[in-house]
Amino acid sequence: MRGIIAALLGALAAGAAFAGKPSVSAVAAPPTGFASLPASIGGRVSSEGAAGGYKYQWPGAYFETAFEGRSLYFRVGPGDVNLRVTVDAQEPATLSKPAPGWYVIEGLDAGAHTVRVAVANESQAGPNLFGGFALAPDARPLPAPRRARQIEFIGDSHTVGYGNTSAERECNDEKIWSTTDNTQGLGALTAARYNADYRVHAISGRGIVRNFNGFAGDPLPVAYPFILFDKATRDTAASWRPQLIVISLGTNDFSTPLNPGEKWKTRAELHADYEASYVQFVHALRARNPQAHFLLWSTDGANGEIQAEVKAVVARLKAAGEDRVGFIAVNGLTFSGCNWHPSVADDRTISDALIQAIEANPAVWKKTD
């Protein structure tokens, strides 16, 4: 009897492990007769038409689908990428720098499943490609996830999640890349609290008018309108109308002294340009998003200069008649991530501050609830 019970328990345990722990592995191709599966997409993408798939470059992109079956296929394009593959809200599997080609998720129960493939890394150097999902002939498609709530996060490396999972501050380029995880960043955390779709429009090192230490490159508002950083195609997606837009820009404008040859001769000139340009940026966002509420937040870095300037921007917006904008001061972060950036714990602190502000203003969601 004991042997029979032990055998039964062993079989049950093996079955639970198989059903509850999906695996992700490379395959040559999906089986003959496979069908493409629709996806819900988080983030700006460029559809590749006949070639198939979606090209993306802004951080925080994710691709979701739903189906009934025991396995699912997806395709990864060329280039280095750090992916998180989540099945039915379980702990995600990591694919770091996967080879281009097809992958299969298997080891699933024969039931309904949802899958998210999310991008953890930043891709300033060039775009990446997600080739889409595919189903085996014996599986059945289900409606892809759709959410009524939408939140947009605009910012710099703090919003990217730059080196946020690192256990130390000293990092080389490879460590920065491998420890950057936007899926654990402030945007993903806040959106999860409200079951919202989200977009992250952030570039490390960029500011409103001045990039880190004055280096050349498009400030964030210049890059913002475009799907990719080549500025070839503007984003005109009518389906993206966020109820909330969260912005944090100013760290790179003010965290270093002005250098000889920069366009601003004094700090006062930089302040004036920053404030006017930030106000103009929010006005442009308002014109496109008449339904949105704005939250502008900053840390207490640069001896309080950043917060003082963001507060001045909010004051100017309110004086101009903008009545759906607020300011959040986020103080006391550890900055224990790579190169003195926010850690995952800091990201939770920032997200908690945002959630507290959102909870205090339930009108944010009034048109969706």
ABEGO torsion letter per residue (X at the ends): XAAAAAAAAAAAAAAAAAAABBBBBBBABBBBGBBBBBBBBBEBBBBAEAAEEBBBABBGBBBBBBBBEABBBBBBBBEBBBBBBBBGGBBBBBBBGBBBEBBBBBGBBBBBBBBBBBBABBBAAEBBBBAEBBBBAABBBBBBBBBABBBBBBEBAAAAGBGAABABABBBAAAAAAABBAAABAAAAAAAAAGBBBBBBBBBGBBAABBBGGBBEBBAAAAAABABAAGABBBABAABBBABBBBBBGAAAAABBBBBGBABABAAAAAAAAAAAAAAAAAAAAAABAABBBBBBBBABGGGAAAAAAAAAAAAAAAAGBABBBBBBBBGBAGABBGGBBBAAAAAAAAAAAAAAAAABAAAAAAAX
